[in-house]
Amino acid sequence: MVEIEIQDLSVSYGEHRALRNISLSIPANQIFGIIGPANSGKTTLLKCINRTIDFVDTAKVEGRVSLGGQDVRKVSSVYELRRRIGMVFPLPVGLPMSIYDNVAYGPRMAGMRHRGQLDALVERCLRQAALWDEVKDRLDMLGTKLSGGQQQRLTLARALSLEPDVLCLDEFSIAIDPVTTMKIEEVLLELGKEMTIVLVTNLVQQARRLAQQTAFLNNSELVEVGDTKQMFTKPEHELTYDYVTGNIG
Amino acid sequence: MPDPKTNRYQYFVSRRQNGEGAGGDGSCEHPLPSVRDALANIAQQHGGSAPQVKRLAGYDRVEIFALDKPGAPGQPGRAPRYEFYVDPLGAADGEGTGTAQRPWPDLDTALAGVARLDEQGSIPLAPGEHMALSVREVFSATPIDRRRRRTETIAGIVCGIMTLLLVVPLVLILGHLVVKAWPALSVSFLFENPRTSMTAGGIWAPLVGTFYLVFISLLVASPIGILAGVYLNEYAKDNWFTRIVNLAVVNLAGVPSIVHALFGVGAFVLFAGMGESVLAASCTLAVMTLPVIISSTKEALASVPMTFREACWNMGASRWQTIRTIVLPNSISGILTGVILQVSRAAGETAPILFTGAAFFLNVPDKGLRYFLPYSLDDSCMALSYHLYVLMTQVKGASDEQIAAGNAMPLEHLQYGTAVVLIGLVLAVNSVSIGLRVYLRSHKKW
């Protein structure tokens, strides 16, 4: 049960302001959608949650992000924080190692060595990501040799391998076909019952299908946040209405 | 008449014909009497399917000029009064009007069309004016394309010749060396020590010395260089300090080797108290090879995509875990290639070892363990490059009697033999590096 609280978050890359005074509260164990046009700061927001923003030298972060009441700036181990948060980015990244090693990477880096445990874990994650049936006979194949859609599911399996409390998906369906997307969406609906999912998406209909609550970011600012149904039927802002109905963007 | 440079075929027409009556070949001096005659001429030259015709290709143009009197072409630079087009894909219904939008489908239709317009009198040409008929064939080269293709061919040939010019000296040098050295080359030449004031025997002692120097210098330079490269590419933030370090690395690579030698004398021979020794010479070589090892390491690391690192960081891996599990395994071959290339450099350089540890001549035992390991770290040693220098400048050749008696070799044979072994060593090492690179490419994991 981990909810995410974001208070007055501002991020700038040098001169460019990527986020301006964002305050959001993302409730535990449901799917939270974030929609908005390109360059509106969605990815930056995710990077602040698992603090991979630290790897961007030029980024300046103000404000507070807390997971389950714990400020992410003040956690004692940032690695443990990242292990609790699964991340899937727009372009699939198969690491240049076998499919098995791809999924087992996180647990191994966290110190898990027991072969039997790893075997079970790899199978569970690949099943969850709807990839197991396609790769179960060739787990020693290079992950980079899989097709784009398969690699994206491999990325999802890897993100699930540490049994995270929070799963962040950044436009995960951009590089994959609609059928695979639907498969993964079903998986997400199932997962959403037991973990907090932050779904950043370009497809407003995807947010409508999956998310209980949705936030709309535009031009580095939070325009509106609320119940998904209401966002898509009676939004408070005209901008939101234009965006979700396809009049802009 | 055709002008191949501009893809233009020009026909001249004049009603006032110097009283010659019918005739003329359509040239400026002997114009045809009417446009109709010109069209008939064109049809004969380019139309139909007769074997002798010169068919018009893409972007060829036929122009009909009206002349005031023969030999006076008016203003040739002016745009045509009327322009017609032929384009097989142009008109959807198979017939056109000759305009750019609805061109005629082929030349015969076009000629007939122009003739009809001429009969109706709707395309009168005043003297000095002309009409043009352009053929636009499908997928054909424009005049610009053709010029570009010519330039392309010339550029290819010039670059190819330059490449050949590069290969020729190499072949000549190698050939010259091998031919000159041939009498000296044998197994015993490699494995015997120099004898009788270096006029007989082989090159074992300097060969082993070169191996010593190369091996120890790489032992010193590789860990420092590779780890520094890892720091600069993986850990260092982009700030003024990093930039200065990078600048220093680049500039260090450009320092002349004799300056390295001087530094070696100061730092290792004198300050560190190593004396003129294998160790001092190796360290000097190491300093010389370091910058290139650092740069090639950085380059190899940078070729690993950033997304791999980000994926690992997102899994909670630390920087070092990421480097160890993803970055290094996928760049090690590139790093090794860079290191191996430095072997040949270290083996070939003379200047850095000149004052720091190279010996003019050392007596090396001909058998026993000391035959294989003749030098200790604080000894000076012989080296191939310096040995060659000594043979060229310091050794007096053996007398003809000695050579005739089989006690000595002609000096020239020794010199060229040494040179061939040195260059052979370098080429062999380089081939290993190339082989590694080829293997690396064929085993790329993404």
Interface residues (C-beta under 8 A of the other chain):
Chain A: N50 T52 F55 D57 Y79 E80 L81 R82 R83 I85 M87 F89 L91 V93 G94 L95 P96 M97 Y105 G106 M109 A110 L142 T144 T155 R158 A159 S161 L162
Chain B: K237 D238 T307 F308 E310 A311 C312 W313 N314 M315 G316 A317 S318 Q321 T325 I326 N330 K445 W446
